[in-house]
Amino acid sequence: MKLHDLQPAPGSKKHKKRVGRGISAGQGKTAGRGTKGEGARRAKGGSLYRQGGNLPFFRSLPFKRGFTNLRRVEYAEVNLDRLADFASGAEVNPATLAHAGVIRDEAQRVVLLGRGEVKQALTVKVHRASESAKTKIEAAGGKVEIIA
């Protein structure tokens, strides 16, 4: 078999019906659309969200209201159970968390949450921390420092 012998399987390729090309072609004049009415028009049914005079559905939904706060601060959430791999006495900061694969990027702001337990004494430097996380770390002999 050579490259010029290749061809698609019989019946797998079908030519598109070319309508509106004269009466002898079999699909001329109205091109199978009938006469007049919505179905005979070029843009059948209008746009996707058009509802013929009604209030469009997407405009009646309440979650489309409001605005996007451009100054919103996003935090990478880290729970205490993710700190189990750090050695006792280690300093935990965004750089070490990113290196350990706990957060994606060390430039992210980090919030420490209280799910889980911590057994080793750690020095944790994060942007925010919940009260329960602070008390659990201090109970284990560590301390929490807030980064500005």
Backbone bond lengths (Angstrom), bond angles and torsions (degrees), N, CA, C in turn:
res aa  C-N    CA-C-N  psi(-1)  N-CA   C-N-CA  omega(-1)  CA-C   N-CA-C  phi
1 M - - - 1.455 - - 1.527 109.45 -
2 K 1.315 115.41 136.44 1.445 121.00 179.75 1.524 109.26 -115.61
3 L 1.322 114.89 170.81 1.458 120.19 -176.65 1.526 112.12 -60.64
4 H 1.331 116.51 -35.19 1.466 118.66 -178.41 1.528 112.25 -79.87
5 D 1.323 117.34 -5.80 1.469 120.28 176.79 1.534 112.38 -87.03
6 L 1.338 116.46 -13.65 1.459 119.64 -177.10 1.518 110.99 -69.69
7 Q 1.328 115.68 136.18 1.457 121.18 174.40 1.521 108.88 -155.45
8 P 1.331 117.17 153.27 1.464 118.77 -178.49 1.520 112.11 -66.48
9 A 1.326 115.71 159.46 1.464 120.83 179.25 1.522 109.81 -62.50
10 P 1.301 117.32 145.20 1.469 119.73 -178.97 1.526 111.20 -60.51
11 G 1.327 115.90 131.18 1.461 121.99 178.80 1.520 114.30 88.32
12 S 1.336 117.55 -5.71 1.468 118.58 -178.60 1.520 111.75 -82.69
13 K 1.300 118.59 -23.10 1.455 122.61 178.43 1.524 108.29 -111.01
14 K 1.337 115.41 126.50 1.456 119.26 -178.98 1.514 108.73 -125.82
15 H 1.304 118.01 131.72 1.453 122.04 -179.82 1.522 110.30 -72.71
16 K 1.334 115.87 139.87 1.453 121.86 177.76 1.526 108.87 -69.09
17 K 1.330 116.16 139.62 1.457 120.16 178.90 1.519 109.25 -72.91
18 R 1.315 117.66 122.92 1.460 122.35 -179.74 1.528 107.83 -94.05
19 V 1.329 114.98 106.90 1.462 119.88 -175.59 1.522 110.03 -99.91
20 G 1.322 114.88 161.22 1.456 120.75 177.00 1.512 113.17 71.49
21 R 1.333 117.74 36.73 1.466 120.82 -178.23 1.537 112.17 -118.17
22 G 1.346 115.90 31.18 1.465 119.34 176.89 1.517 112.18 108.17
23 I 1.364 115.52 156.91 1.468 119.61 -172.73 1.521 112.46 -70.17
24 S 1.317 118.64 -27.52 1.471 119.05 -177.33 1.522 111.36 -75.02
25 A 1.305 117.63 -15.54 1.465 120.49 -179.50 1.530 112.00 -78.78
26 G 1.322 117.82 -12.68 1.459 120.89 176.97 1.519 113.69 93.90
27 Q 1.319 118.86 -20.30 1.467 122.04 179.03 1.523 109.38 -129.27
28 G 1.318 117.48 43.97 1.457 121.33 -177.44 1.508 112.16 -90.86
29 K 1.324 116.40 -171.93 1.459 126.37 178.92 1.517 112.41 51.22
30 T 1.333 120.19 -95.20 1.470 119.97 -177.25 1.528 111.62 -84.12
31 A 1.293 118.37 -6.22 1.465 124.31 173.69 1.519 112.98 57.94
32 G 1.334 117.55 38.81 1.458 120.41 175.56 1.510 114.78 78.42
33 R 1.351 117.73 7.07 1.463 120.55 -177.49 1.531 112.84 -97.27
34 G 1.302 117.72 -2.27 1.460 119.24 -176.35 1.512 110.43 80.54
35 T 1.341 116.29 -167.31 1.450 120.63 -177.61 1.518 110.48 -115.36
36 K 1.309 116.78 125.36 1.467 124.33 177.27 1.540 112.17 60.23
37 G 1.296 115.12 179.30 1.463 120.99 178.85 1.523 112.44 89.03
38 E 1.323 115.43 172.65 1.462 121.45 -174.86 1.524 111.39 -62.48
39 G 1.324 117.24 -38.53 1.463 120.88 -177.46 1.512 113.80 -69.19
40 A 1.346 117.20 -19.01 1.450 120.34 -178.56 1.526 112.08 -84.69
41 R 1.322 116.41 -11.99 1.466 119.99 -176.14 1.526 111.32 -79.70
42 R 1.310 114.65 162.79 1.465 120.60 -177.28 1.535 111.44 -68.85
43 A 1.336 116.23 -48.61 1.459 120.45 179.92 1.513 108.10 -99.48
44 K 1.308 116.74 86.87 1.455 120.95 -173.89 1.528 109.93 -67.08
45 G 1.333 117.40 123.70 1.450 122.42 173.55 1.504 115.23 82.54
46 G 1.315 119.88 2.73 1.448 120.52 179.01 1.514 111.76 73.55
47 S 1.326 116.29 -160.00 1.458 120.24 -177.81 1.522 110.20 -75.63
48 L 1.311 116.28 171.70 1.454 122.28 -173.75 1.530 112.28 -62.05
49 Y 1.345 117.60 -37.76 1.458 121.18 -174.84 1.523 113.38 -100.57
50 R 1.328 118.01 6.66 1.456 121.10 -177.02 1.515 109.64 -74.85
51 Q 1.360 116.11 135.90 1.453 119.47 -179.93 1.519 111.67 -127.91
52 G 1.308 116.85 29.04 1.451 121.40 170.19 1.510 114.98 60.45
53 G 1.328 119.23 44.33 1.447 121.46 176.53 1.514 113.59 103.94
54 N 1.331 117.76 -22.94 1.464 119.67 175.82 1.527 109.70 -72.31
55 L 1.332 115.68 163.59 1.458 119.29 171.88 1.528 106.91 -68.26
56 P 1.324 118.75 122.54 1.464 119.56 -177.31 1.529 111.84 -57.21
57 F 1.311 115.90 144.72 1.460 122.78 -175.25 1.530 111.92 -55.17
58 F 1.321 116.86 -44.97 1.467 119.34 -175.55 1.525 111.75 -68.83
59 R 1.346 117.69 -21.94 1.464 119.45 177.10 1.514 111.63 -81.77
60 S 1.330 117.78 -17.47 1.459 120.32 -178.78 1.523 111.95 -89.18
61 L 1.329 118.19 -5.31 1.454 120.62 -178.12 1.528 110.74 -82.31
62 P 1.326 118.12 136.42 1.464 120.13 -174.60 1.519 113.83 -71.68
63 F 1.344 119.13 -28.22 1.467 119.56 -174.90 1.517 113.01 -74.33
64 K 1.328 118.80 -3.75 1.460 120.24 177.18 1.534 111.13 -83.15
65 R 1.334 117.01 -7.35 1.452 119.32 -179.14 1.517 110.31 -85.10
66 G 1.318 116.03 172.30 1.453 120.59 176.41 1.515 111.48 94.55
67 F 1.340 115.63 -162.32 1.448 120.04 -176.94 1.517 109.09 -148.43
68 T 1.330 116.62 169.92 1.453 122.49 175.79 1.514 108.72 -103.59
69 N 1.317 116.52 121.94 1.450 121.31 -179.50 1.522 108.99 -76.63
70 L 1.326 117.04 114.36 1.454 121.13 -176.77 1.523 111.95 -72.93
71 R 1.329 117.45 -20.09 1.469 121.02 -178.20 1.522 112.61 -99.06
72 R 1.325 117.54 15.04 1.460 121.23 -179.94 1.525 110.18 -63.93
73 V 1.328 115.77 135.47 1.460 121.19 -179.71 1.523 108.18 -100.59
74 E 1.329 117.18 121.94 1.463 122.29 179.53 1.523 109.22 -98.66
75 Y 1.315 115.92 136.98 1.457 121.61 179.87 1.528 110.35 -115.17
76 A 1.324 115.55 144.74 1.458 120.68 169.72 1.524 106.44 -85.99
77 E 1.335 117.17 122.43 1.452 121.63 -175.70 1.527 110.17 -87.45
78 V 1.328 116.09 127.78 1.465 121.80 178.75 1.515 107.59 -126.67
79 N 1.326 116.59 122.60 1.454 120.98 177.59 1.523 110.08 -93.15
80 L 1.332 115.87 161.29 1.458 121.13 -176.52 1.524 112.74 -61.82
81 D 1.336 117.34 -31.59 1.468 118.65 -178.87 1.527 112.53 -66.32
82 R 1.347 118.26 -17.97 1.465 120.87 176.75 1.531 112.19 -79.51
83 L 1.341 117.32 -10.72 1.464 121.39 -178.99 1.530 112.31 -92.96
84 A 1.331 118.27 6.50 1.466 121.69 -176.29 1.528 112.37 -66.68
85 D 1.334 118.14 -25.03 1.470 121.11 -176.67 1.531 112.95 -80.30
86 F 1.325 118.22 -12.66 1.456 120.55 -178.09 1.527 110.32 -79.89
87 A 1.337 116.61 141.10 1.467 122.01 -178.76 1.528 110.32 -72.05
88 S 1.325 115.56 157.59 1.455 120.64 178.99 1.531 109.79 -64.47
89 G 1.335 116.46 135.70 1.449 121.91 -179.04 1.520 114.49 84.85
90 A 1.319 118.03 0.57 1.466 121.39 -178.22 1.528 110.47 -76.37
91 E 1.339 114.58 154.10 1.462 119.94 174.54 1.521 108.46 -97.16
92 V 1.322 115.14 124.85 1.466 121.16 -179.30 1.519 107.72 -106.47
93 N 1.341 116.61 118.52 1.465 122.03 177.35 1.521 108.36 -138.83
94 P 1.321 119.47 176.44 1.468 120.14 -178.31 1.532 113.51 -56.86
95 A 1.325 118.05 -34.53 1.466 120.45 -179.99 1.524 111.14 -67.09
96 T 1.338 117.38 -44.74 1.468 119.75 -179.86 1.525 111.09 -70.67
97 L 1.324 117.15 -33.34 1.468 120.04 176.61 1.522 111.25 -65.78
98 A 1.331 116.65 -40.43 1.468 120.22 178.45 1.525 110.29 -67.77
99 H 1.324 117.20 -39.41 1.471 121.12 179.71 1.531 110.73 -65.09
100 A 1.349 117.02 -35.18 1.462 121.58 179.24 1.523 112.44 -80.54
101 G 1.356 117.81 -7.38 1.461 121.15 178.58 1.515 113.88 83.74
102 V 1.331 117.48 14.26 1.466 120.41 179.35 1.526 110.02 -77.35
103 I 1.343 117.48 -39.39 1.465 121.88 174.33 1.522 108.40 -120.53
104 R 1.318 117.07 164.02 1.455 121.14 -175.65 1.522 113.25 -76.68
105 D 1.339 116.10 -41.83 1.455 119.97 -169.92 1.517 108.97 -140.82
106 E 1.323 117.32 136.44 1.459 119.89 -178.70 1.523 112.59 -71.17
107 A 1.336 118.06 -12.75 1.461 121.18 177.28 1.527 111.46 -78.73
108 Q 1.351 117.37 -12.87 1.461 120.78 179.14 1.528 110.55 -68.17
109 R 1.335 115.49 146.66 1.456 119.68 171.95 1.527 107.62 -79.61
110 V 1.326 117.22 141.52 1.467 121.72 -172.32 1.521 109.99 -116.86
111 V 1.340 116.37 134.42 1.456 122.19 172.37 1.527 107.12 -117.10
112 L 1.329 116.54 133.27 1.455 123.09 -178.82 1.520 108.85 -98.70
113 L 1.339 116.01 124.95 1.461 121.49 -178.17 1.530 109.53 -113.85
114 G 1.325 116.54 161.45 1.463 120.62 -167.23 1.504 117.87 -94.51
115 R 1.331 121.30 15.75 1.463 121.03 179.03 1.524 109.78 -73.15
116 G 1.315 117.14 130.85 1.454 121.01 178.49 1.519 111.88 97.48
117 E 1.317 115.09 -177.41 1.468 121.81 -179.19 1.513 109.10 -124.38
118 V 1.342 116.28 155.39 1.458 121.44 175.48 1.532 106.95 -126.95
119 K 1.346 116.40 129.43 1.465 120.77 -175.12 1.534 112.11 -101.66
120 Q 1.337 117.93 -27.82 1.461 121.55 -175.84 1.530 110.67 -97.88
121 A 1.331 114.62 155.12 1.465 120.81 178.96 1.523 108.79 -80.06
122 L 1.331 117.10 117.25 1.467 122.26 -177.41 1.523 109.83 -124.13
123 T 1.331 115.09 147.87 1.455 120.53 169.25 1.525 106.93 -100.74
124 V 1.326 116.65 110.31 1.464 121.89 -173.33 1.521 108.85 -107.35
125 K 1.335 116.59 123.80 1.462 122.21 177.15 1.528 108.00 -115.58
126 V 1.325 115.92 106.28 1.466 121.72 -178.35 1.524 109.10 -134.00
127 H 1.340 116.12 171.96 1.459 121.28 -178.10 1.527 112.50 -80.92
128 R 1.347 115.95 -32.00 1.458 121.31 177.26 1.517 108.46 -147.91
129 A 1.324 117.02 154.42 1.466 121.11 176.42 1.519 108.90 -149.04
130 S 1.334 115.58 141.23 1.462 119.23 177.40 1.524 108.98 -76.31
131 E 1.338 115.38 159.61 1.461 120.42 -178.95 1.521 111.17 -62.81
132 S 1.332 117.52 -40.41 1.465 120.21 -179.11 1.524 111.11 -65.00
133 A 1.334 117.51 -36.72 1.466 120.43 177.77 1.518 110.58 -66.63
134 K 1.324 117.14 -41.26 1.470 120.93 179.03 1.530 111.13 -61.16
135 T 1.331 116.07 -46.90 1.463 119.21 -177.32 1.523 111.45 -65.75
136 K 1.326 118.46 -37.44 1.468 120.95 179.94 1.524 111.41 -68.28
137 I 1.327 117.78 -39.72 1.467 120.69 179.78 1.523 110.44 -69.67
138 E 1.326 116.97 -41.62 1.467 120.37 179.06 1.524 111.20 -68.24
139 A 1.336 117.98 -31.93 1.464 121.58 176.49 1.527 110.85 -66.97
140 A 1.356 117.18 -29.39 1.460 121.28 179.04 1.531 111.51 -85.36
141 G 1.328 117.39 0.39 1.471 120.50 178.06 1.521 114.14 96.34
142 G 1.294 118.52 8.07 1.458 121.96 -179.88 1.518 111.18 -100.13
143 K 1.329 115.48 -172.13 1.465 119.69 176.73 1.528 109.87 -145.24
144 V 1.331 114.98 155.31 1.458 122.66 -179.58 1.513 108.48 -116.35
145 E 1.343 115.94 126.51 1.462 121.61 175.55 1.515 108.69 -115.44
146 I 1.318 116.21 135.29 1.465 121.76 -178.75 1.532 108.54 -94.03
147 I 1.329 115.84 124.57 1.463 122.42 176.96 1.522 108.02 -84.71
148 A 1.305 117.76 136.50 1.465 120.75 179.49 1.513 110.46 -71.65
